[in-house]
Amino acid sequence: MSELKKLEALLSQGRITRRDFLARVSALGAAAAVAPSLLIGEAQAAPKKGGHFKMGIGAGSTVDSMDPATSDNTYDQFVIMTMHNHLTEVDEQGNAVPDLAEMIDASPDAKTWTVKLPTGVTFHNGKELTAADVVASYNYHRGDTKSAAKSILEPVVDIKSDGKHHVVFELKEGNADFPYIMSDYHIPIMPSAGGEVEGAGSIGLGAYRNVSYDPGVNAKFERFADYWKDGVGHFDSIETIAIKDVAARTNALTTGEIHAMDRCDLKTVHLLKRNKNVTIEQVTGTQHYSIPMITTNAPFSDNNVRMALKHAVDREALVKTILRGYGKVANDHPISPANKFFNAELEQHTYDPDKARSFLKKSGLNTLKVDLSAADAAFAGAVDAAVLYKEHAAKAGIDINVVRESDDGYWSNVWLKKNWCQIKLVNRLHPGLAATFCRHIVDTG
């Protein structure tokens, strides 16, 4: 990475001020090469610090924990991102850039990755960040573990410290995208002792330290005075509240009990837009809704069955009916239009009951009956989507039995346990699963 690129990364992350950036760029004689967008906002007023921010989250369960290894819903993800930092993060252009890492270097074959850590960075418990903490944090998800990050770290052969502030990753084979793996929300850097992590996620390096945590209810945080990154953490305190009922969540927003919410009810978002005290933010993200299956179990182990199910759903109708147009049909993969690798030319699987029947015949079946586990814990409107899918599939001779699961404990009792279910994902699908229906959505809250 060139010196100019390093400075641009430090500026975009808030590690240096624009004044320092311009001074150091001038010393390099490279001012003409600086992207103008980096300097936008120089004259803007600095954000005002203070206040208490309350966020209503449409997820959460009594079986949740602060352990990032087992995080499986947006409530816990919000907690992780509030308290922790990772070696890298994905910027607004979709690039993996340094977060905690001060510098990342790769060998020519991309099999060896060396990360340089900053000095003087401390955890919420006062412990200084060292390479040993990174090694322990990554090993926490390797070996004998139930961590959701275990599969993406399987290519890692070894992790070792090379001095107090350098970490070396050895991979089985070259991977130019390894910095993206470092940004996975399951893998924040936690403090360690004796080679083991401390606190299982309750102690972090983030802008806010945890004050209290009540699983499935609320979590409270206060600003960490010794946070290492400038320009981040403007509120004095933050509270996240689990409000799974969308009507209750919307009412809390409109009455001022909370300041922001996710998962707007798409059936009533047009009414929220009329409220002058409410702002609706819309961005195209990498979130997608899918109906994955365990492809190692029959009948889903037969690709012809999977293809029949792909052609037995009217995706356009689902986007129009369930998402109220706030989204678009995806293409059975997790690459959204917001991703720089999106391919708009891929042919889409369309609703075709006759083609679905032909695939069933190729599998040796004339009809098919399967259970689909559904719960709005997966995503808003998931149960309605399953019922519509059932209606669509019936025309192809496929009988989908919609099993209505409990929202509470859905992720621990259904996900990765039932053969066919629903899920909301960001960026990637779980290895070994095939999506039969996948929609990119527009975040409306």
Secondary structure as the mmCIF struct_conf table of DSSP 4:
data_model
#
loop_
_struct_conf.conf_type_id
_struct_conf.id
_struct_conf.beg_label_comp_id
_struct_conf.beg_label_asym_id
_struct_conf.beg_label_seq_id
_struct_conf.end_label_comp_id
_struct_conf.end_label_asym_id
_struct_conf.end_label_seq_id
HELX_RH_AL_P HELX_RH_AL_P1 GLU A 3 SER A 12
TURN_TY1_P TURN_TY1_P1 GLN A 13 GLY A 14
BEND BEND1 ARG A 15 ILE A 16
HELX_RH_AL_P HELX_RH_AL_P2 ARG A 18 LEU A 28
TURN_TY1_P TURN_TY1_P2 GLY A 29 GLY A 29
HELX_RH_3T_P HELX_RH_3T_P1 ALA A 31 ALA A 33
BEND BEND2 VAL A 34 VAL A 34
HELX_RH_3T_P HELX_RH_3T_P2 PRO A 36 LEU A 39
TURN_TY1_P TURN_TY1_P3 ILE A 40 ALA A 43
BEND BEND3 GLN A 44 GLN A 44
HELX_LH_PP_P HELX_LH_PP_P1 ALA A 45 LYS A 49
STRN STRN1 HIS A 52 ILE A 57
BEND BEND4 GLY A 58 GLY A 58
TURN_TY1_P TURN_TY1_P4 THR A 62 VAL A 63
BEND BEND5 MET A 66 MET A 66
HELX_RH_3T_P HELX_RH_3T_P3 PRO A 68 THR A 70
BEND BEND6 ASN A 73 ASN A 73
HELX_RH_AL_P HELX_RH_AL_P3 THR A 74 MET A 83
BEND BEND7 LEU A 87 LEU A 87
STRN STRN2 THR A 88 VAL A 90
TURN_TY1_P TURN_TY1_P5 GLU A 92 GLN A 93
BEND BEND8 GLY A 94 GLY A 94
STRN STRN3 ALA A 96 PRO A 98
BEND BEND9 ASP A 99 LEU A 100
BEND BEND10 GLU A 102 GLU A 102
STRN STRN4 MET A 103 ALA A 106
TURN_TY1_P TURN_TY1_P6 PRO A 108 ASP A 109
BEND BEND11 ALA A 110 ALA A 110
STRN STRN5 THR A 112 LYS A 116
HELX_LH_PP_P HELX_LH_PP_P2 LEU A 117 PRO A 118
BEND BEND12 THR A 119 GLY A 120
STRN STRN6 THR A 122 THR A 122
TURN_TY1_P TURN_TY1_P7 HIS A 124 ASN A 125
BEND BEND13 GLY A 126 GLY A 126
HELX_LH_PP_P HELX_LH_PP_P3 LYS A 127 LYS A 127
STRN STRN7 GLU A 128 GLU A 128
HELX_LH_PP_P HELX_LH_PP_P4 LEU A 129 LEU A 129
HELX_RH_AL_P HELX_RH_AL_P4 ALA A 131 ASN A 139
TURN_TY1_P TURN_TY1_P8 TYR A 140 HIS A 141
BEND BEND14 ARG A 142 ASP A 144
TURN_TY1_P TURN_TY1_P9 ALA A 148 LYS A 150
HELX_RH_3T_P HELX_RH_3T_P4 SER A 151 LEU A 153
TURN_TY1_P TURN_TY1_P10 GLU A 154 PRO A 155
STRN STRN8 VAL A 156 SER A 161
BEND BEND15 ASP A 162 GLY A 163
TURN_TY1_P TURN_TY1_P11 LYS A 164 HIS A 165
STRN STRN9 HIS A 166 LEU A 171
BEND BEND16 LYS A 172 GLU A 173
TURN_TY1_P TURN_TY1_P12 ALA A 176 ASP A 177
HELX_RH_AL_P HELX_RH_AL_P5 PHE A 178 MET A 182
TURN_TY1_P TURN_TY1_P13 SER A 183 SER A 183
TURN_TY1_P TURN_TY1_P14 TYR A 185 HIS A 186
STRN STRN10 SER A 192 ALA A 193
TURN_TY1_P TURN_TY1_P15 GLY A 194 GLY A 195
STRN STRN11 GLU A 196 VAL A 197
BEND BEND17 GLU A 198 GLU A 198
HELX_RH_3T_P HELX_RH_3T_P5 GLY A 199 GLY A 201
BEND BEND18 SER A 202 ILE A 203
BEND BEND19 LEU A 205 ALA A 207
STRN STRN12 TYR A 208 ASP A 214
TURN_TY1_P TURN_TY1_P16 PRO A 215 VAL A 217
STRN STRN13 ASN A 218 ARG A 223
TURN_TY1_P TURN_TY1_P17 ALA A 225 ASP A 226
BEND BEND20 TRP A 228 LYS A 229
TURN_TY1_P TURN_TY1_P18 ASP A 230 GLY A 231
BEND BEND21 PHE A 235 ASP A 236
STRN STRN14 SER A 237 ALA A 242
HELX_RH_AL_P HELX_RH_AL_P6 VAL A 246 THR A 254
TURN_TY1_P TURN_TY1_P19 THR A 255 GLY A 256
BEND BEND22 GLU A 257 GLU A 257
BEND BEND23 HIS A 259 HIS A 259
STRN STRN15 ALA A 260 MET A 261
BEND BEND24 ASP A 262 ARG A 263
TURN_TY1_P TURN_TY1_P20 LEU A 266 THR A 268
HELX_RH_AL_P HELX_RH_AL_P7 VAL A 269 LEU A 272
TURN_TY1_P TURN_TY1_P21 LYS A 273 ARG A 274
TURN_TY1_P TURN_TY1_P22 LYS A 276 ASN A 277
STRN STRN16 VAL A 283 ILE A 294
TURN_TY1_P TURN_TY1_P23 THR A 295 THR A 296
BEND BEND25 ASN A 297 ASN A 297
TURN_TY1_P TURN_TY1_P24 ALA A 298 SER A 301
BEND BEND26 ASP A 302 ASP A 302
HELX_RH_AL_P HELX_RH_AL_P8 ASN A 303 LYS A 310
TURN_TY1_P TURN_TY1_P25 HIS A 311 ALA A 312
BEND BEND27 VAL A 313 VAL A 313
HELX_RH_AL_P HELX_RH_AL_P9 ARG A 315 THR A 321
TURN_TY1_P TURN_TY1_P26 ILE A 322 ILE A 322
BEND BEND28 LEU A 323 LEU A 323
TURN_TY1_P TURN_TY1_P27 ARG A 324 GLY A 325
BEND BEND29 TYR A 326 TYR A 326
STRN STRN17 GLY A 327 VAL A 329
BEND BEND30 ASP A 332 PRO A 334
TURN_TY1_P TURN_TY1_P28 PRO A 337 ALA A 338
BEND BEND31 ASN A 339 ASN A 339
TURN_TY1_P TURN_TY1_P29 LYS A 340 PHE A 341
TURN_TY1_P TURN_TY1_P30 ALA A 344 GLU A 345
BEND BEND32 LEU A 346 LEU A 346
HELX_LH_PP_P HELX_LH_PP_P5 GLU A 347 HIS A 349
HELX_RH_AL_P HELX_RH_AL_P10 PRO A 353 LYS A 362
TURN_TY1_P TURN_TY1_P31 SER A 363 GLY A 364
BEND BEND33 ASN A 366 ASN A 366
STRN STRN18 LEU A 368 ALA A 374
TURN_TY1_P TURN_TY1_P32 ASP A 376 ALA A 378
BEND BEND34 PHE A 379 PHE A 379
TURN_TY1_P TURN_TY1_P33 ALA A 380 GLY A 381
HELX_RH_AL_P HELX_RH_AL_P11 ALA A 382 ALA A 394
TURN_TY1_P TURN_TY1_P34 LYS A 395 GLY A 397
STRN STRN19 ILE A 398 ARG A 404
BEND BEND35 ASP A 407 ASP A 407
TURN_TY1_P TURN_TY1_P35 ASP A 408 GLY A 409
HELX_RH_AL_P HELX_RH_AL_P12 TYR A 410 ASN A 413
TURN_TY1_P TURN_TY1_P36 VAL A 414 LYS A 417
BEND BEND36 LYS A 418 ASN A 419
STRN STRN20 TRP A 420 TRP A 420
STRN STRN21 ILE A 423 VAL A 426
BEND BEND37 ASN A 427 ASN A 427
HELX_LH_PP_P HELX_LH_PP_P6 LEU A 429 HIS A 430
TURN_TY1_P TURN_TY1_P37 PRO A 431 GLY A 432
STRN STRN22 LEU A 433 ASP A 443
#
